[in-house]
Amino acid sequence: MRERTARLISGILNPFLIGAVVIALLSFKDSPSTPDALKWASISLAISVLPVLVVVIWLVRQKKLDAFYDNQRKQRNLVYVLASGLGVIGCGLMWGLKAPELLTVTFTAGLVELIVFMGINFYWKISLHMAFVAGGVTVLCLVYGVAATWTIVFLPLVAWARIELKQHSLSQVVAGALLAGVIAVGIFAGFRLIV
């Protein structure tokens, strides 16, 4: 029962879904109209979440990854390289297309996080699940304020699930959360988006 619950939490609160939800919320927050929000959400998803998701599915089917979320550290290197490359392209497009500022800055923070985590992954399996949840929670709290603080409840849930599934140690989930949160705050502060 504990393992099934942990798998359910890991499956629902996964990096792809968290990324998509944050993109959608920021698109609607920082766009002048619903059609604009839908346009930016679609563009953002098409250049970030969807290509990586498709490649991960393909890699699992080709048996180059053990599973969708439960992989050995070395198997994740290819996914990190791909996601970072797409992140550079996506960030460039967002800046070049003059996307809404919240989306562009969040893409920038995400790219920095990916590059940092990719470097760490060569030596240590830091938790990407926790990074996405903590980064998403941090960004939503910075943008929506007190109204978003309830999302903090996802942090211990995901931490427990990843440890319960023996995918990460306590130090790996804590490091993933802290590092992602600090990077997000630092990037938002650098662009003067923190009041």
Secondary structure, DSSP 8 states (H G I E B T S, - for coil): -HHHHHHHHHHHT-HHHHHHHHHHHHHHHS-SSHHHHHHHHHHHHHHTHHHHHHHHHHHHHTTSSSSSS---GGGHHHHHHHHHHHHHHHHHHHHHTT--HHHHHHHHHHHHHHHHHHHHHTT----HHHHHHHHHHHHHHHHHGGGGGGGGGHHHHHHHHHHHTTSS-HHHHHHHHHHHHHHHHHHHHHTT---
